[in-house]
Amino acid sequence: MSADSQEQAIWELLESRGEDWTPAPQLVQISLQYSRAIHSLRKRYGRDGIENRVEHHGRVKHGFFRLKPKTERPTSPLPPAPAPAPAQQSFDAGTVAPRPDDAISRSERARMRRRR
């Protein structure tokens, strides 16, 4: 299942539950990385669209999610984020790749010399 379809499935589940809280284990059945999907949905629809709650039972925490009531939720989703521009790759024949030693700091080189 692709990331977009997992997000869509989570959104549909939360939407079908209305204002009822959805336990995190139900979201895990859709995606083990449900928090990534929630984060992405919050970016797409605004942070105010999805709320969460944590209950403490002794040392155990139980997480729940729901869509905010429609009166509190943004009316329209945010526009999708623009696609990143393709990387410009250019090669200058006069450029030489750095030696591995150039990436090491002076203090690291001194430490390496002392070990020898």
C-alpha positions in Angstrom: 0.0 0.0 0.0 1.5 3.3 -1.0 1.9 6.2 1.4 -0.8 8.2 -0.3 -3.3 5.3 -0.1 -2.4 4.8 3.6 -3.1 8.5 4.3 -6.3 8.2 2.4 -7.4 5.1 4.4 -6.5 6.8 7.7 -8.4 10.0 6.7 -11.5 7.9 5.7 -11.4 6.0 8.9 -11.2 9.1 11.0 -13.9 10.7 8.9 -16.2 7.7 9.3 -15.8 7.8 13.1 -16.9 11.4 13.2 -16.1 13.1 16.5 -15.4 9.7 18.2 -11.8 9.0 19.2 -10.0 6.4 17.1 -7.4 4.3 19.1 -3.9 4.2 17.7 -4.0 0.4 17.3 -6.7 0.7 14.7 -4.4 3.1 12.7 -1.6 0.6 13.1 -3.7 -1.9 11.2 -3.6 0.5 8.2 0.0 1.5 8.6 2.7 0.8 11.1 4.0 4.3 10.3 0.7 5.9 11.1 2.3 8.9 12.8 4.0 9.7 9.4 0.6 9.6 7.7 -0.9 11.8 10.5 2.0 14.2 10.1 1.5 14.3 6.3 -2.3 14.8 6.7 -1.7 17.7 9.1 0.6 19.3 6.6 -1.9 18.9 3.8 -5.1 19.9 5.7 -3.7 22.1 8.4 -2.6 21.3 11.9 -6.1 22.1 13.2 -7.8 19.3 11.2 -6.6 16.3 13.4 -6.3 16.2 17.1 -4.9 13.7 19.4 -5.3 12.6 23.1 -3.1 10.4 25.3 -4.5 8.5 28.3 -2.2 7.2 31.0 -3.0 3.9 32.6 -0.2 3.3 35.1 3.0 3.2 33.0 1.1 2.5 29.8 0.1 5.3 27.4 -2.9 4.9 25.0 -3.1 7.3 22.0 -6.3 8.3 20.2 -6.9 10.5 17.2 -10.0 12.2 15.7 -11.0 14.8 13.2 -11.9 18.1 14.9 -15.6 18.9 14.8 -16.4 20.5 11.4 -17.1 23.8 13.1 -13.5 23.9 14.4 -11.9 22.4 11.3 -10.6 24.4 8.4 -13.2 24.5 5.6 -10.9 23.8 2.7 -7.7 21.9 2.6 -4.4 23.7 2.1 -3.1 23.7 -1.4 -0.6 20.8 -2.0 3.0 21.6 -1.5 4.9 22.4 -4.7 7.1 19.7 -6.1 10.8 20.3 -5.5 12.7 21.6 -8.4 14.9 19.1 -10.1 18.5 19.3 -9.0 20.8 21.1 -11.3 23.8 19.0 -11.9 26.8 20.5 -13.6 30.3 19.3 -13.9 33.3 21.5 -14.1 36.3 19.7 -15.5 38.6 21.9 -13.4 36.9 20.7 -10.2 38.6 18.0 -8.2 36.7 15.8 -5.8 37.8 16.5 -2.2 40.1 13.9 -0.6 38.6 12.1 2.3 41.1 13.8 4.6 39.7 17.2 3.7 36.4 16.3 5.4 38.0 15.5 8.7 38.6 18.3 11.2 42.0 19.2 12.4 41.3 17.9 15.9 40.1 14.5 14.4 43.3 14.3 12.3 45.4 15.0 15.4 43.6 12.3 17.3 44.2 9.8 14.5 47.9 10.6 14.4 48.2 10.1 18.1 46.6 6.6 17.8 49.3 5.5 15.3 
